[in-house]
Amino acid sequence: MRNIIPYGRQFIDKFDINEVSKILKKDFITQGAVVERFEKKFANKVGSKYAIAVSSCSAGLHLSCLIYSKRKFKNIVTSPITFASTANAIFHSGKKPIFCDINSQDANISPAKLKLTLKNKNIGGVIPVHFAGNTCDMKTIKNICKKKNIFIIEDAAHALGSQYDCGSMVGSCKYSDITVFSMHPLKSITTGEGGMITTNSWSIYKKLKALRSHGIEKTNNSMKPWWYSMKYPGFHYRITDFQCALGISQLTKLRTFTKKREDIARRYIHLLKNTKNINLLISKIPKIKKSYHLFVLKIDFKKIKLTKTKLMNRLKKRGIGTQVHYIPVPKLKFYKTLGYNMKNLKNAQEFYNQAVSIPIFFQLKKNSQLKIIKEIKKIIKS
Ligand SMILES: Cc1ncc(COP(=O)(O)O)c(C=O)c1O
């Protein structure tokens, strides 16, 4: 089969491989000193006080929701345009996800709709998702939530390298209590699988650290040096030293990675200028800096008289991989069975009808980009 240009892929160089190899030759390959070193460097990079590395962003979101699970509220609000694990984290913490509609321009949760949603008194928290690396309007979201004492966990799976309009990096928790990142291979940097949680709260940090490792905390007990305490049952959501060695090495390239994605996006924007029936995501806040995790086309399939399936299949035949981000979560069987629907989520439904993600990753060549856009234009005109 001929090579397909994927919609995303990791970039790992010989320096990354060398750093991982060094750890694999050591005595401690799991929870050694490298995890902590990575956490410190990550916190430093995004401007948070603390960082906790975990096995995935999904694990990080789960633990973050558990921080608040003893509070008496019933619901946590999130976006319908996200990966299932955002909603699943809420569900696994014993609360109910409520989906709030998005803005059509940037596919992020709409602050105006959030204000209406929060009229429901049983909401304890909000998880805004920085879709494709476009930061949500966090200033407004924070103002809305502050008045009601509602916590904020940012799902920043897509947004390592993104900045708010004030210049602070996503992860600094300037507008939130907790931020969670993914380091899955397609994300801004990778540790294979992996996640990172950031916070500025010492008590949240301490609790997350214990929850990551069975709820166990080491005690200094000279009478019983083997002793540890466990106040509540936690999980095994740890990450390894050799993954974190990869993470440290990848983090040194974050600026280069982001710059390359910006160049790729700029070229796509130029090539697609004035293309009928194709729109792009537009940030509601002009001054933000985006990670460009995804490059999403919003295609008016009704006007071009073609289905999304046909377009994606035709591109595949021409060696171009595409994907849809995301099937709105309320449409997934589990949530549908619980009674969720798209009734109040018109923008999310419209976005889902139109969205197709095209390739964006560090090694994507200019020629490939030209080919991708040429083929898309050819297909939609035919
Ligand atoms: C928005 C969003 N949240 C959470 C996740 C889960 O990340 P992970 O695969 O690291 O668990 C993803 C994964 O793609 C995602 O896109």
The ligand as an SDF file (V2000), in Angstrom:
LIG
                    3D

 16 16  0  0  0  0  0  0  0  0999 V2000
   -9.4660   17.1620   24.3750 C   0  0  0  0  0  0  0  0  0  0  0  0
   -8.8480   15.9000   24.9030 C   0  0  0  0  0  0  0  0  0  0  0  0
   -8.9260   15.6270   26.2070 N   0  0  0  0  0  0  0  0  0  0  0  0
   -8.3720   14.5160   26.7250 C   0  0  0  0  0  0  0  0  0  0  0  0
   -7.7010   13.6150   25.9370 C   0  0  0  0  0  0  0  0  0  0  0  0
   -7.1120   12.3760   26.5370 C   0  0  0  0  0  0  0  0  0  0  0  0
   -5.7140   12.3460   26.4050 O   0  0  0  0  0  0  0  0  0  0  0  0
   -4.8850   11.0250   26.7090 P   0  0  0  0  0  0  0  0  0  0  0  0
   -4.8850   10.1990   25.4720 O   0  0  0  0  0  0  0  0  0  0  0  0
   -3.5000   11.5090   27.0500 O   0  0  0  0  0  0  0  0  0  0  0  0
   -5.5260   10.3490   27.8460 O   0  0  0  0  0  0  0  0  0  0  0  0
   -7.5900   13.8470   24.5670 C   0  0  0  0  0  0  0  0  0  0  0  0
   -6.9000   12.8930   23.6990 C   0  0  0  0  0  0  0  0  0  0  0  0
   -6.7990   13.0050   22.5150 O   0  0  0  0  0  0  0  0  0  0  0  0
   -8.1820   15.0170   24.0350 C   0  0  0  0  0  0  0  0  0  0  0  0
   -8.1190   15.2850   22.7220 O   0  0  0  0  0  0  0  0  0  0  0  0
  1  2  1  0
  2  3  1  0
  2 15  2  0
  3  4  2  0
  4  5  1  0
  5  6  1  0
  5 12  2  0
  6  7  1  0
  7  8  1  0
  8  9  2  0
  8 10  1  0
  8 11  1  0
 12 13  1  0
 12 15  1  0
 13 14  2  0
 15 16  1  0
M  END
$$$$
